[in-house]
Amino acid sequence: MSLTGLSIGAMRDLLARRQTSALELARQHLDRIESLDSSTVRAMLTVTREHAENQARAADARLQAGGDAPLLGIPMILKDVLTTRGIRTTAGSKILETFVPIEDGTITRRLAEAGTVMLGKSNMDEFAMGSSTENSGFFPSRNPWDLDRVPGGSSGGSAAAVGAHFAPFALGTDTGGSIRQPGALCGVIGFKPTYGRVSRYGLIAFASSLDQIGPFTRTVEDCALVMNAIAGYDPCDSTSLQAPVPDYTAALSRVPSLKGVRLALPREYFNVQGIEPGVEAAVKSAIKHLESLGAELGEVSLPHTRYGLATYYLIAPAECSANLARYDGVKYSLSIREPGASLWDVYERSRGEGFGREVKRRIILGTYALSSGYYDAYYLKAQKVRTLIKQDFDTVFETYDAVVGPTSPTVAFPLGAKTQDPLAMYLNDLFTIPTSLAGLPGISVPAGLSSGLPVGLQIIGKALDEAGVLRIAHAFEQSTDWHTLRSPVAQMEAVRS
Amino acid sequence: VIPLRNVMRDDTPRAAFPAEDILKNAPVSHDGQFMVPPVLE
């Protein structure tokens, strides 16, 4: 029996009834990855078969002893920016090509304690900077719906892996849309929780005031199950929120009704330059569907949306220029030391050869924005506009329960289409960046096709209202069929080793 | 401006990593320390 297309819930049932084992689940997924990945999506940077089989055997022992933790024995994939003890963690960069962490990050550890089985580490844009996974220091990943197109990014490997049925869930990170946008482009669910909801301890930092870890899954219920395992306070992360974590599955209702739910449609997210007509049409029809479920719709304005991209491209590079200073060729990264070289030469050569073009571009932009004389004009100004963007949302949430709109202005684009034009690439995140700047939770759910490629509906909630976002997403999913569409790669058969 | 004051945790010591672990990823180390090229002429 093929187990690789199942939901987490279905896998749990089979495990509970002893109709399969964690080891069989892990092996079927590993076989699939090993026989299909290199010739299709190239989602993986490292496959950890031995580690996975050991974790699966331990999960089977717990199952034998009557254990029934919700994720016990469930296979998963981590974006290669989450540290894993004893397993290479590259952040998609040549500068960390041989880096082997000495400690698990908090989320790696929590998932291991929950009994999940890690199959490997997924490809990504270098240091999570990008929207196509073409900035990976190793190779680009591809979209499971069309191998000539990008999977989105920066968590493109994780999104493609879930869309190719390499795992029922994978974790990504979202700084300006890096979970939601690849989720939309690969036809899977991608969820960025509230900033501070999930611990960042052991997450290799890009922009510390924006980075947040979240899941990719194929169903909303699975997303809720993973959130139950990863959300919550962590004393090791000073930005981690000390707020109670509800049972996210309890928020999901069997009956898809949105009676009494007020949804805001921001004017700035529709009829704008750059949005593909097919995407807009699919999203509008999805919103009509939400209305048919009982939701009350209202048009609103988020007037500072048009400053979102500019604000983000000051704040994120500024923070990255500080965070990436640690890769100096001395402590744990690529080190290029010619005989007779000075310490300064080591810094220059190691960074010069270790970092890719986009990472260098952002370090330079950020360093400039923070430099004395320009700090007030750029960085400080951006922080003030960030507050205005957050206030836009605060005002809307006085009246509405959630904001809905497109996740990405386009469907998956061909590889190479935007690599020569950074600004065109940045525009992918037009609708996801404001949410990130405001720290809000946002999900992308499959909501239709345009030219045969997936379109995502974005649902943005109030701070810490992940449950409300999941509830709306679930009602939509349960009354539509979009999430049941399978990508061409998902339909390919694996060869058993 | 920000509706939050500094949040401080208790200053309780925790176990630190052994020096040999910290140095595992060092490109060059010597005698329990990171090695860098000479910085003084």
Interface residues (C-beta under 8 A of the other chain):
Chain A: T98 F99 V100 I102 E103 P235 S238 G329 V330 K331 Y332 S333 L334 S335 R337 A341 S342 L343 D345 V346
Chain B: V7 R9 F17 D21 I22 K24 N25 A26 P27 V28 F34 V36 P37 P38 V39
